[in-house]
């Protein structure tokens, strides 16, 4: 059997065909998104969407990172709907309503991302050691001294619930009592320089602001920014019986 080549920029069809051959199981776009595949779509410069382009950039591969936009794709839609993405300088940006819709044939996956996904599937990381038995802090796990910045948190949890997360983080205090999800300040300083632990933040969004657990689980399953914390998240769910 001839091995299928993996293009540097693979269409959804090519990516699924290659993964099916490599894993021996069927792949669909919905499964690829569920497993954390990050799709991109080509956008040509226009005055309407100038905020996506830095100086000198005339064509840009915008990542599809918003949960709702991924759900739109997974449903079998014939177009790509972008409401949140990252600009050509890699900064999170919310597009003005109703967002940008482009043909689905412009969707592609990058070779390096697919190779990394295959490696993770073939060589899964061992489970994190179980945390201590102190029930007062059931999800203080190995990533506790790490965190994501404000823009990364807004991107990772975009659309999960009706809560003004940006306002809460901009205040520079713990959102959920004491220091809450805030870990520490990063080295840059400034009022928006805090780092936030995404697992603690997610549980706070659920417990305090009633964000549906299903939305948070979807975020950890699909958002590349949360990949490093996925094992902590799953272990925390197990310890809490979720």
N, C-alpha and C positions, 0 to 999 in steps of 0.2 A: 504494500500500500504506500502510495507516494505521500510524503509528509507535506502538509499545507504550509506555505510560507506565511510568516507574520509580517504584514506591512508595517512600516514605521508609523504610519497613521492608518489604522484599520477601521473600516466601516463597521457598523454594528453586526452586519451579516458575517463579514470576515472574522471579526473577533469571536463571535459565537461558534463559527465553524472550526476555528483553530482550537478554542478551548474544548470543544466536543471531542476533537481528535486527541488532544493531549490527555484528557481525563477519562474518556470512554463513556461519558454521560452527556445527555442532550443539554444544550444551552439556548436560552432565549434572552432577549434584551432585558426582560423583567428580572430574570435570574442574575444576569450580569450586574444590574444595578443593585439588587439585593445583597450581592456579595461584595459590594463596595467599589465596583468599577466606576471610574470617573469619566463621563463623556464630555466632549468639547464640541462646539459648533463654530464654524467660520462666520465672521461678521466683517463686512466691508465698511470702510469709513463712510459715515454720513453725518450731516450737521445735526440730525435728530438724536443721534447716539454718540455725540462727540465726547461725552464724559467718560466713555469707555476707553478712549484712545489717548495715549500720551504723545508728546510732540514727535512727529516723524513716523508714527505708526499708521499704516493705511489699511491693514488687514490683520485681524486678531482672532485667535482661537479662544473663545470664551468658555469657561468651564460651567457645566450644569451642576450646581451644588445645592440648590434649594430643594428640600424634601418634596414640596408640592410640585415643583417642576419635574422632578424625577418620577413622581407618581403619574403625572400626565404622560410621560414617555412610556412608562411600564404598562399603562392602560391600552397601548396600541395606537395612540394618536398619530396622525399623519404629519404633525409638525412639532417643532421644539418651542416650548414656551419658557422664556426667561423672565423671571421677576426679580431674582437676586443672582448676582454672579461676582466675579472679581474682574477688575479692570486690567489693562495691559501693564500696570505697575504692581499687580497682585494685591490690590486693596479691595476689601469688600465694598460692594455698591448695590443699592436698591434701585432698580429702574423705575421710572415714573410709570404710573398705571396707564394702561393695563399690562405693561411689560412688552417685551419684544417677541414676536413669533416669526420663525423662519422655517423653511422646508426641512424635513427630517433627513433628507439625503445628504445634508451637510454635516451630520453627526459623525464623530469619529472618536476612537480610543487610541491613546498613545502606546507604542510598543513597550516602553519601560514599565508602564502601569500594568499592562497585561502580564508581562513576565514576572513582576512582583506578586501579582495576584496568584498566578500559577504556583509560584514558590511557596506562598502561604498555604495554599490548598494541599500541596504535596508534602510540606514539612511544617505542620502546625506547631505553634509555640506551645511548650508545656504550660499547664495551668500554674498560675501564681500560687505560692505557698499560702495556706489558709491563714487569715488574720487571727489575732488573739481572741480569746473568748469574752472579752469585755463587752457586754451588751450595750453599754452606754455609747460606744463609738464603733458600730458594726461595719462601717465602710472606710476606716482609716487604713488604706492599702499602700503598696510600695510607691505609687505615684504622688503621694501626698505633698511632696516638696516641689512638685512641678505644677505648671499651670499654662493656660492659654491667655493671650492678651484680649483686650476688649473687642477689637475687630474680628478676631478669630472666633470668639464666643458668639458674637452676633451672627456670624456666618454659619457656624455649626448648628445653632439652635433656631435659625430663622424659621418662622412660621409654625413653631410647635404649639403655641398657645397665645392667648390674649393677655400678655404681660409686657410692661414697658421695661424690658431687660436693659436697654441702653441707659435709661434714666437711673436705674438702680446701681449699675456699675459706675456711672459717671460720678456718683456721690462719693465714691472712694471709701465707703464703709461696708461692713458685713451686711449682706442682704438678708440673711436668715438668722440673725442673732449672733452675738459675739463677733468673731471674724467670719463666721459662716463659710461661704464658698471662696472667699478671698484667701489666697495663699500668702502672697507677699508682694512687694513692689519689685519691678524689674530695675535694671541698672540705668534706664534712661530718665527716670523721674517724671514729674508732671502729674496732673490730676487724673489722667487716664492710663497711668503706667502700672496699675495693679495687674497681677496675674490671678486667674481664677481656676479652681479645680473643677473640671467639667462634671465629674461624677457627683460630687457634693452638690454642685449647682443643680444638676438634673433632679436629684431627690428633693431639693428645696423647691424647685418649680412645681413638683408634683404635690408635696406635702402642704406647702403654704399657698400656692397659687392655683392648685387643682389642675395643672396641666396633665392631660391624659397620659398614663404610663405607656400606652401603645405608641404615642407620638415620640416619646423619649427613646423607646426601644428602637424605633425606626431610625432616629437620628444616629444612634451608636452603631446601627447595622449598615448605614449607607454613607455617613459623612467621613471623608478621608481625614479631616482634622481631628476626629475623635478616635482614630484607629489605635493610637498608642494607649488609650484608656479603655478600650473595649473589654480586655480581660478583667480589669478592675470592676467595670460595670457589671459584667456577667457574674463575677464572684459576689459582688454586693447584692445583686438580685437573689442569688442562691441563699446567702446568709439571712436575708430578710424574708425569704419565702415567697418572693414575687414570681 
